[in-house]
Amino acid sequence: MYNKDMPKVLNVFNKIQYLRERYYKASVEKESLIALISETEVAEQVYNSNAIESSTLTLEETEKILLQI
């Protein structure tokens, strides 16, 4: 019984390892994407807030100022 089921168990184990590696790789890539989205959202919110207060800064200028901080 042990020897007969071992290849199936190893196959499932290898598949789990493969899927785990793909998951961790995807999550690392998504972290940088989430950080980029967060930076963009903050810049747009600050830009919109400044525009309401009649600021003449462009979105690009606002982003440059925020990235220097």
N, C-alpha and C positions, 0 to 999 in steps of 0.2 A: 504494500500500500504506500509506503513512504517513497520508494523509488519511482513508482508510477505517477504520483502526483507532483513530484518535485519539478519537472519541466514546466508544468502549468503555473506553479507557484512562482518560479523564477521569471516566467513570462509576465505575469501580473506585476511582480515587483519591479521589473525593468520598465514596464509601461508607467508605473507610478513614479519612478525616478525621472523618467523623461518628461512627464507632465509637470512634475514639481520644478524641474529646471526651467521649463518654458514659462511657468507661472512667475518664478522669481525674476527671470530676465524681463518679462513684460512689465512687472511691477516697478522695476528699476527705471525702465524707459518711461513709464507713466509718471514717476515722481518728477522728472525734469519737465515733462509736459505740463503737469499741474503747477509747478513753480512758474513756468512761462505764462500760463493763463492767469495766475494770481497777479503777477507783475503788470500784465496788460490791463486787468480789471482795475487795479488800483490807479494806474495812470489815467484810465478813462474816467473814473469817478472823480479824481482830483481835477482833471480837465473840465468836466461838466460843472463841477462846483465853482471853479474859477470863472467859467463862462457866464454862469448865473450872476456872478459878482462883477461882471463887465471886464474881465481880464482880457488882454490882447494876446496872451500866449497861445501858440498853436499846440496841438496834441504832441507833436514831435518835440517841441521845446519843453513841454511839461514832462515828457518821458526822460529827456536828457537831465533835467534838474533832479528828478526823483532818483535816477540811477547813480547820481553823484553822491547822494546822501548815504 
